[in-house]
Amino acid sequence: MQAEKLNHRESEKVVRRKNAGMPPNVQENNIYMKLFKNIPRSDLEMVFPNTEVRFRFFDKLRLGL
């Protein structure tokens, strides 16, 4: 706000515009990755230790079809 010299209301508008493309169910305590092919599990564990890979039901259904 200080760098742009905006008041509180204007800065909220800027944040809303920047977040407009994000889905409504995004949570900040989750990590969202794009789906790439052939990523070895060991590489994922090296980058993100102590994590578990889970799929949403819709993703499992789409993968199965």
MARBA-3410 file (N, C-alpha, C, O; in Angstrom, 1 decimal):
65
0.8,-1.2,0.0,0.0,0.0,0.0,0.9,1.2,0.0,0.6,2.2,-0.7 ~ 1.9,1.2,0.8,2.8,2.4,0.9,3.5,2.7,-0.4,3.7,3.8,-0.9 ~ 4.0,1.6,-1.1,4.8,1.8,-2.3,3.9,2.3,-3.4,4.4,3.1,-4.2 ~ 2.7,1.8,-3.5,1.7,2.3,-4.5,1.0,3.5,-4.1,0.3,4.1,-4.9 ~ 1.1,3.9,-2.8,0.3,5.0,-2.3,-1.2,4.9,-2.5,-1.9,5.8,-3.0
-1.7,3.7,-2.0,-3.1,3.4,-2.1,-3.7,3.4,-0.7,-3.0,3.1,0.3 ~ -5.0,3.7,-0.6,-5.6,3.5,0.6,-6.1,2.1,0.8,-5.9,1.3,-0.1 ~ -6.7,1.8,1.9,-7.1,0.4,2.2,-8.1,-0.1,1.2,-8.0,-1.3,0.7 ~ -9.1,0.6,0.8,-10.1,0.2,-0.1,-9.5,-0.1,-1.5,-9.9,-1.1,-2.1 ~ -8.7,0.8,-2.0,-8.1,0.6,-3.3,-7.2,-0.6,-3.3,-7.1,-1.3,-4.3
-6.4,-0.8,-2.2,-5.5,-2.0,-2.2,-6.3,-3.3,-2.1,-5.9,-4.3,-2.7 ~ -7.5,-3.3,-1.5,-8.3,-4.5,-1.5,-8.8,-4.8,-2.9,-8.9,-6.0,-3.3 ~ -9.1,-3.8,-3.7,-9.6,-4.0,-5.1,-8.4,-4.6,-5.9,-8.7,-5.5,-6.7 ~ -7.2,-4.1,-5.7,-6.1,-4.6,-6.4,-5.9,-6.1,-6.1,-5.6,-6.9,-7.0 ~ -6.0,-6.5,-4.8,-5.8,-7.9,-4.4,-6.9,-8.7,-5.0,-6.6,-9.8,-5.5
-8.1,-8.3,-5.0,-9.2,-9.0,-5.6,-9.0,-9.3,-7.1,-9.3,-10.3,-7.6 ~ -8.5,-8.2,-7.8,-8.3,-8.4,-9.2,-7.2,-9.4,-9.5,-7.3,-10.2,-10.4 ~ -6.2,-9.4,-8.7,-5.1,-10.4,-8.9,-5.5,-11.8,-8.5,-5.0,-12.7,-9.2 ~ -6.4,-12.0,-7.6,-6.8,-13.3,-7.2,-8.1,-13.8,-8.0,-8.6,-14.8,-7.7 ~ -8.5,-13.0,-8.9,-9.8,-13.3,-9.6,-9.6,-14.6,-10.4,-10.6,-15.3,-10.6
-8.5,-15.0,-10.9,-8.3,-16.2,-11.7,-8.2,-17.5,-10.9,-8.2,-18.6,-11.4 ~ -8.0,-17.3,-9.6,-7.8,-18.5,-8.7,-9.2,-19.2,-8.4,-10.2,-18.5,-8.2 ~ -9.2,-20.5,-8.3,-10.4,-21.2,-8.0,-10.8,-20.9,-6.5,-9.9,-20.5,-5.7 ~ -12.1,-20.9,-6.2,-12.5,-20.5,-4.9,-12.1,-21.5,-3.8,-12.2,-21.1,-2.6 ~ -11.8,-22.7,-4.1,-11.5,-23.7,-3.0,-10.0,-23.9,-2.8,-9.6,-24.8,-2.1
-9.2,-22.9,-3.2,-7.7,-23.0,-2.9,-7.5,-22.6,-1.5,-7.9,-21.6,-1.0 ~ -6.7,-23.5,-0.8,-6.3,-23.2,0.6,-4.8,-23.0,0.7,-4.1,-23.6,-0.1 ~ -4.4,-22.1,1.6,-3.0,-21.8,1.6,-2.1,-22.9,2.3,-0.9,-22.8,2.2 ~ -2.7,-23.8,3.0,-1.9,-24.8,3.7,-1.7,-26.1,2.8,-1.1,-27.0,3.2 ~ -2.2,-26.0,1.5,-2.0,-27.1,0.6,-1.0,-26.6,-0.5,-0.8,-25.4,-0.7
-0.3,-27.6,-1.1,0.5,-27.3,-2.2,-0.1,-27.8,-3.5,-0.5,-29.0,-3.6 ~ -0.3,-27.0,-4.5,-1.0,-27.4,-5.7,0.1,-27.5,-6.8,0.8,-26.5,-7.0 ~ 0.2,-28.6,-7.5,1.1,-28.8,-8.5,0.4,-29.1,-9.8,-0.7,-29.7,-9.8 ~ 1.0,-28.6,-10.9,0.5,-28.9,-12.2,0.7,-30.4,-12.5,1.7,-30.9,-12.0 ~ -0.1,-31.0,-13.2,0.0,-32.4,-13.5,1.0,-32.6,-14.7,0.8,-32.2,-15.8
2.2,-33.2,-14.3,3.2,-33.5,-15.3,3.3,-35.0,-15.5,3.0,-35.7,-14.5 ~ 3.7,-35.5,-16.6,3.9,-36.9,-16.8,5.3,-37.4,-16.3,6.3,-36.6,-16.4 ~ 5.3,-38.6,-15.8,6.6,-39.3,-15.4,7.4,-38.6,-14.4,8.7,-38.5,-14.6 ~ 6.9,-38.0,-13.4,7.7,-37.5,-12.3,7.9,-38.6,-11.3,7.0,-39.1,-10.7 ~ 9.2,-39.0,-11.1,9.4,-40.1,-10.1,9.0,-39.7,-8.7,9.2,-38.6,-8.3
8.5,-40.7,-8.0,8.1,-40.4,-6.6,9.3,-39.9,-5.7,9.1,-39.1,-4.9 ~ 10.4,-40.5,-6.0,11.6,-40.1,-5.2,11.9,-38.6,-5.4,12.4,-38.0,-4.5 ~ 11.7,-38.1,-6.6,12.0,-36.7,-6.9,11.0,-35.8,-6.1,11.3,-34.8,-5.6 ~ 9.7,-36.2,-6.1,8.7,-35.5,-5.3,9.0,-35.5,-3.8,8.9,-34.5,-3.2 ~ 9.5,-36.6,-3.3,9.9,-36.7,-1.9,11.1,-35.9,-1.6,11.2,-35.4,-0.5
12.0,-35.7,-2.5,13.2,-34.9,-2.3,12.8,-33.4,-2.2,13.3,-32.7,-1.4 ~ 11.9,-33.0,-3.1,11.5,-31.6,-3.1,10.5,-31.3,-2.0,10.6,-30.2,-1.3 ~ 9.6,-32.2,-1.7,8.6,-32.0,-0.7,8.6,-33.2,0.3,7.9,-34.1,0.2 ~ 9.6,-33.1,1.3,9.7,-34.2,2.3,8.4,-34.3,3.2,7.8,-33.3,3.5 ~ 8.2,-35.5,3.7,7.1,-35.7,4.6,5.7,-35.3,4.1,4.9,-34.7,4.8
5.5,-35.6,2.8,4.2,-35.3,2.2,3.5,-36.6,1.7,4.2,-37.6,1.6 ~ 2.3,-36.5,1.5,1.6,-37.6,0.9,0.8,-37.1,-0.4,0.2,-36.1,-0.4 ~ 0.9,-37.9,-1.4,0.3,-37.6,-2.7,-1.1,-38.1,-2.7,-1.3,-39.3,-2.5 ~ -2.1,-37.2,-2.9,-3.5,-37.6,-2.9,-4.1,-37.0,-4.2,-3.8,-36.0,-4.6 ~ -5.1,-37.7,-4.7,-5.9,-37.3,-5.8,-7.3,-37.0,-5.3,-7.8,-37.7,-4.4
-8.0,-36.0,-5.9,-9.4,-35.8,-5.6,-10.2,-36.9,-6.3,-9.7,-37.5,-7.3 ~ -11.4,-37.2,-5.9,-12.2,-38.2,-6.5,-12.4,-37.9,-8.0,-12.3,-38.8,-8.8 ~ -12.6,-36.7,-8.4,-12.8,-36.3,-9.8,-11.6,-36.6,-10.6,-11.7,-37.1,-11.7 ~ -10.4,-36.4,-10.0,-9.2,-36.7,-10.7,-9.0,-38.2,-10.9,-8.5,-38.6,-12.0 ~ -9.3,-38.9,-9.9,-9.2,-40.4,-10.0,-10.2,-40.9,-11.1,-9.8,-41.8,-11.9
-11.3,-40.4,-11.1,-12.3,-40.8,-12.1,-11.9,-40.4,-13.5,-12.0,-41.2,-14.4 ~ -11.4,-39.2,-13.7,-10.9,-38.8,-15.0,-9.7,-39.6,-15.4,-9.6,-40.0,-16.6 ~ -8.8,-40.0,-14.5,-7.7,-40.8,-14.8,-8.1,-42.2,-15.2,-7.5,-42.8,-16.1 ~ -9.1,-42.7,-14.5,-9.6,-44.1,-14.8,-10.3,-44.2,-16.2,-10.3,-45.2,-16.8 ~ -10.9,-43.1,-16.6,-11.6,-43.1,-17.9,-10.6,-42.9,-19.0,-11.0,-42.9,-20.2
END
